[in-house]
Amino acid sequence: MIGFQYARAGTIADAVRQMAASPGAKFVAGGTNLVDLMKMDVERPAKLIDVSRLPLDTVEETADGGLRIGALVRNTDLAYHPLIERRYPMLASALLAGASQQLRNMASVGGNLLQRTRCAYFYDLATPCNKREPGTGCSAIAGLNRMNAILGTSESCIAVHPSDMCVALAVLEATIRVTSPRGERVIALSDFHRLPGDTPQRDTNVAADELVTSVELPVQGFATSYNYLKIRDRLSYAFALVSVAVGLELEGGTVKQARFALGGVAHKPWRSTEAEAALHGRTPNEASFAQAADLALRGAKGFGHNSFKIDLARRAIVRALSQAARGAPQSQSNKKIA
Amino acid sequence: MTDRDPGLIPVNLTVNGAAHALNLDPRSTLLDVLREQLDLTGTKKGCDQGQCGACTVLVDGRRVLSCLTLAITKDGANVTTVEGLAKDGTLHPLQQAFIDHDAFQCGYCTSGQLCSAAGLIAEGKARTADEIRELMSGNICRCGAYPNIVAAIQQAMRQP
C-alpha cells in the first residue's frame, strides 16, 4: 500500500471542506472496498478523510411517509432495522444476500453505493483496464469474462456493479442526497450509477468532492409481493451471476404495478420500463413473466464465458416474479428455491 | 515526513481488556497491529483480502474483518481476539464446544470461526442450522469441518 495522509472529519461541513482542499483525497467509512483496493494499489488516495464518526447513522421517517437512511448506517443495522424489515423487506433481503456478516457489520450504506466493480482485470495491475487506466483497453472483452456484463456494455468496458443493495434501491426508486461546497443535491438512484460508455473510469455521477449523506426511500415498499433472488456460484458469500429484485402490486388477479431490476448483468442496476409496462393489467403467470423477461433482455450480448447469463437471467426473472406473485419470496438462509 | 508519509499517528486501543497506547503508520491494518505489535498471533492472516474470515475479531462487540480495518480508524475501540475469549483459565463455551465436536482439522480458520461465532451468538439472529450456516458463511474452512462447526455453535447456543 502506498502511503497517505489521514484526517478525521469532525462535522459534515468539515469533511466537505477538507475534501475541497485536498486533491486526490478520498472519503473512507467502513473501508471494506477501499482498503482492499488500496492494498492492491488500484486506489492510491493521497489522503483519507475518515467520515466514519459523522452523525449520519440513523434511520428516520420522512414527512411523506418514507424513510431517510443515513449514509453511515451499517449494512447489518439497516437489514435488521424494524422499519426496513416491516415496510421494505425486499431491501432487507438484498442486504442480507450481500457479502458476509462481518463485512455487513463494517460496510456503510454510502460505501455500498460507491463500491467499485470486482472485475478481475480491474484488480490486476499487470493487464490493461479502461476503468483503472483510461485508454489502455479492456482485457475482459476477449478475456475471462464469466462474471461480466451482458447489458449496457461498451467497447471500453464490460464491468458490472457488484451491489445487491442497489438492485433493491432501484426497484424502490430511492433517491440519494449528496453534499459539497456547492451545496446539497438529490440524485435518483437510476441516475446515480452510469453505463460505461467511453468513460468507464466514472462509476457514478457523484463528483469527487461530493459526500453521500443519505438515501431516501419513497413510501411504496412492496411489502406484500416482493422478492430478491440471487443466483451465484456458491450458496452464500459470493457476488451475483444474476440477481433479480421484484416489487409487485396485484389487484383482482391482475398486475396493477410491476417493477423489477437485475443485478450482476450491467454497470448499474438494470431496469426496463418497457418490460415492466408489459405486465400491467396482465395475469401474473409464467407466460406474461416470460414475455417481460424477453423484453428486459432485449439487446443482451454475451462475450463467450458469460453468454450463459442471458438464459440464466431470463429464467431468474420468471422465477423471481413467480415467487413474488405467490407471496413466497426467496429466503436468504434456506436456499431451496421456494 | 513527505506528502505521502505523515509519520506515526497515536492510536489508543483496548485489546482483551488491556489498554495500549500505540504510534502507528496509517497503513497498518488492525490484523497486523494485533500480530506484529501486540504479539497476539491467535488472529490469523488468511487471504488478507476480506475473503476468508480467518482474521475475524470483535470490535466494540461486533465481528469484523481485521485485515480490512485500518487501525487508525478504530482509535478508542475495544477489541476482543481469540486470546480474550477464555476467562480465568476456563475455556469459552464455544472453545469447549469446538473441542467436543471436533470442529477443526488444521486449525488455521478456528480463531476466526470462534470470534465470528461469538459475534453470531451476540447478534441473536440465528436459530436454525440453516441460519447458522448462512450467517457463518464469511468464515471459510478449507478442511471442510462445517458440519461440526455448526454442531459446536448449536451446543454453545444452548448454554446460558
Interface residues (C-beta under 8 A of the other chain):
Chain A: M1 I2 G3 F4 Q5 Y6 V28 G31 T32 V35 D36 K39 A46 L48 D50 S52 T76 Y80 A99 S100 Q101 Q102 L103 N105 M106 L235 S236 Y237 Q332 S333 N334 K335
Chain B: T2 D3 R4 D5 P6 I9 D25 P26 R27 T29 D48 Q49 G50 G53 T56 R62 R63 V64 L65 L68 T69 L70 I72 T73 S116 G119 L120 E123 K125 T128 D130 E131 R133 E134 L135 M136 S137 G138 N139
